[in-house]
Amino acid sequence: MQIKILASLLFFQSFVSCQQGPDQALLSEANSVLYASVSAQPVEVKTRPATTNVVFKSTDGGQTWQDVSAGLPGNVSIGRVLANDGKIFLSTEKALYHSDCGSEAPIWEKETTFDIEISGLFSGQTGPYISSYEKGFFKKVGGTDVLIPLHRTLKDKTVRTVLEAPDGSLFVGCESGLYKSTDSGNNWKQVFSEVGVNSLVAAEGVLICGTYKGLMRSTDGGDNWDYVLTEDGSAWNTSHQGGRFFSLTQGGNWQDHPINRLRMSADGGKTWQRVDESLSSGQFIFTREVGASPSRMINDIKLSGQYLFCSNEAGIFRSSDWGKSWEPVFTESGLKLLQLAVSGNAIYAVKVIGC
């Protein structure tokens, strides 16, 4: 005998008045029905080995790292990592896991399995945003499995990045440029169309945008933009930490010399300096194959306490002098991609797939 369990995820159909809160004003556009079967026959319970070597946590400035992967599926493949509102979120292709940052040994909970493929996770004031490349982006309602689509009137669904600005405005970077909404996603205005946009950050009245051509800056709420760095080519992973802006840039011809750059700005994004040069020597460079040019790809950058942390194929390095010098604190073999997340005094390093 089997007992059928019916789980239904209701996505609302239309928008309501923009005077309501963003979670109430934006409604979903699809229904999803999930079925699970539970056998009444007795089954042999097998103990699964604990998952290891996926998620690491340090609370002492990177001196020591604790493996906190236990509780995740053994074959899990993490795509994105996000610290938001006291929680650490991990996304797989179609599922989302979270754990409370305050717990010494994280307990990973699977929130739900979605019908969309998750391509991005982004911070929001009341919960994370989830993007699905070529399908748009959604607001996750905290404590529920509900995803509210915010792309119904967005003409380009190739979403690369999402930013909720301090004033509540929403920005979306796509292959066709940058879009802005001032009414919680009901309507969108394209504010930049020259090249694709892949990252955004807002701080102290300044917006910094990473594009396939370089870094742009806006001081009027994103309505107008000026290039501030184009010599490095494509720029991505823009952030604001410790009163400074950061970005990763292409830095040259990757076919001949695939070593990217880490740039920092201490004057509100007007000028940008390299802070990766000591990462380019000795043990930090890898050879892809015999006779090939050396490579060294920086994956992520985060500030935690007094240290700036940088991850690349060798592991994690930290700097106490804003990138003038670096020291290794976590060594990794196998050229894995490590994405970083910070919450309070804890920094997390997560092995991810993709770019």
Backbone hydrogen bonds, N-H to C=O, Kabsch-Sander energy under -0.5 kcal/mol:
donor,donor_aa,acceptor,acceptor_aa,energy
3,I,38,V,-1.8
4,K,2,Q,-0.6
5,I,3,I,-0.5
5,I,36,A,-2.2
6,L,4,K,-0.6
7,A,5,I,-0.6
7,A,34,L,-2.3
9,L,32,S,-2.6
10,L,8,S,-0.7
11,F,9,L,-0.5
11,F,30,A,-1.0
12,F,10,L,-0.6
16,V,25,A,-1.3
20,Q,17,S,-1.6
24,Q,21,G,-0.9
25,A,21,G,-2.6
26,L,22,P,-1.0
32,S,9,L,-1.7
34,L,7,A,-2.8
36,A,5,I,-1.4
38,V,3,I,-1.4
39,S,37,S,-0.5
40,A,1,M,-2.0
46,K,44,E,-0.6
48,R,46,K,-0.5
56,F,349,A,-2.6
57,K,66,Q,-2.3
58,S,347,I,-2.3
63,Q,60,D,-0.9
66,Q,57,K,-3.1
68,V,55,V,-2.3
68,V,66,Q,-0.7
71,G,72,L,-0.5
72,L,69,S,-2.0
76,V,73,P,-1.6
79,G,91,S,-3.7
80,R,91,S,-1.0
82,L,89,F,-2.1
84,N,82,L,-0.6
84,N,87,K,-2.6
87,K,84,N,-1.2
88,I,99,S,-2.7
89,F,82,L,-3.6
89,F,87,K,-0.5
90,L,97,Y,-2.6
91,S,80,R,-2.2
92,T,95,A,-2.7
96,L,112,T,-1.4
97,Y,90,L,-3.0
98,H,109,E,-2.1
99,S,88,I,-1.5
101,C,86,G,-2.4
103,S,100,D,-1.0
108,W,106,P,-0.6
109,E,98,H,-2.7
111,E,96,L,-3.0
111,E,109,E,-0.6
112,T,96,L,-0.7
114,F,94,K,-3.7
118,I,93,E,-3.1
118,I,116,I,-0.5
119,S,117,E,-0.5
119,S,131,S,-3.0
120,G,131,S,-1.4
122,F,129,Y,-2.2
127,G,124,G,-0.6
129,Y,122,F,-3.0
130,I,138,F,-2.5
131,S,120,G,-2.2
132,S,136,G,-3.0
134,E,157,K,-1.3
135,K,132,S,-2.8
136,G,132,S,-1.4
136,G,157,K,-1.3
138,F,130,I,-2.9
139,K,148,I,-2.5
140,K,128,P,-2.2
140,K,138,F,-0.5
141,V,139,K,-0.5
141,V,146,V,-2.3
142,G,126,T,-0.6
142,G,140,K,-0.6
144,T,141,V,-1.9
148,I,139,K,-3.0
150,L,137,F,-2.3
154,L,151,H,-1.2
155,K,153,T,-0.5
157,K,155,K,-0.5
159,V,157,K,-2.1
160,R,173,G,-3.4
161,T,173,G,-1.4
163,L,171,F,-2.4
165,A,163,L,-0.7
165,A,169,S,-2.7
168,G,165,A,-2.4
170,L,181,S,-2.6
171,F,163,L,-2.5
172,V,179,Y,-2.3
173,G,161,T,-2.3
174,C,177,G,-3.3
175,E,158,T,-0.6
177,G,174,C,-1.3
178,L,192,F,-2.3
179,Y,172,V,-2.3
180,K,189,K,-2.7
181,S,170,L,-2.5
186,N,183,D,-1.2
189,K,180,K,-2.6
191,V,178,L,-2.2
191,V,189,K,-0.5
192,F,178,L,-1.3
197,V,174,C,-2.3
198,N,210,G,-2.5
199,S,210,G,-1.2
201,V,208,I,-1.8
203,A,206,V,-2.6
206,V,203,A,-1.9
207,L,218,S,-2.6
208,I,201,V,-2.7
209,C,216,M,-2.3
210,G,199,S,-2.6
211,T,209,C,-0.5
211,T,214,G,-2.4
212,Y,196,G,-1.7
215,L,229,L,-2.8
216,M,209,C,-2.5
217,R,226,D,-2.6
218,S,207,L,-2.2
223,D,220,D,-0.7
226,D,217,R,-2.1
228,V,215,L,-2.8
229,L,215,L,-1.4
233,G,230,T,-1.5
235,A,211,T,-2.8
236,W,248,L,-3.0
239,S,246,F,-2.1
241,Q,244,R,-2.8
244,R,241,Q,-1.4
245,F,265,S,-2.2
246,F,239,S,-2.7
247,S,263,R,-2.0
248,L,236,W,-2.6
249,T,261,R,-2.4
250,Q,234,S,-2.8
251,G,232,D,-2.3
252,G,232,D,-0.6
254,W,252,G,-0.8
257,H,253,N,-3.0
259,I,257,H,-2.4
260,N,296,R,-1.0
261,R,249,T,-2.4
263,R,247,S,-3.1
263,R,261,R,-0.5
264,M,273,Q,-2.5
265,S,245,F,-2.5
270,K,267,D,-0.7
273,Q,264,M,-3.0
275,V,262,L,-2.5
279,L,276,D,-2.1
280,S,277,E,-1.2
281,S,278,S,-0.6
284,F,281,S,-1.8
285,I,282,G,-1.5
286,F,295,S,-2.9
288,R,286,F,-0.6
288,R,293,S,-0.8
292,A,289,E,-2.3
295,S,286,F,-3.9
296,R,258,P,-1.8
298,I,296,R,-0.6
299,N,311,S,-3.3
300,D,311,S,-1.1
302,K,309,F,-2.5
304,S,307,Y,-2.7
307,Y,304,S,-1.8
308,L,319,S,-2.8
309,F,302,K,-3.8
309,F,307,Y,-0.5
310,C,317,F,-3.0
311,S,300,D,-2.1
312,N,315,G,-2.5
313,E,297,M,-0.6
315,G,312,N,-1.3
316,I,330,F,-2.8
317,F,310,C,-3.0
318,R,327,E,-2.6
319,S,308,L,-2.1
324,K,321,D,-0.9
327,E,318,R,-2.1
329,V,316,I,-2.8
330,F,316,I,-1.6
332,E,314,A,-3.4
337,L,352,V,-0.7
338,L,336,K,-0.5
339,Q,337,L,-0.5
339,Q,350,V,-2.8
341,A,348,Y,-1.8
343,S,346,A,-2.4
346,A,343,S,-2.1
347,I,58,S,-2.4
348,Y,341,A,-3.4
349,A,56,F,-2.4
350,V,339,Q,-2.7
351,K,54,V,-2.5
352,V,337,L,-2.4
352,V,350,V,-0.5
353,I,78,I,-2.5
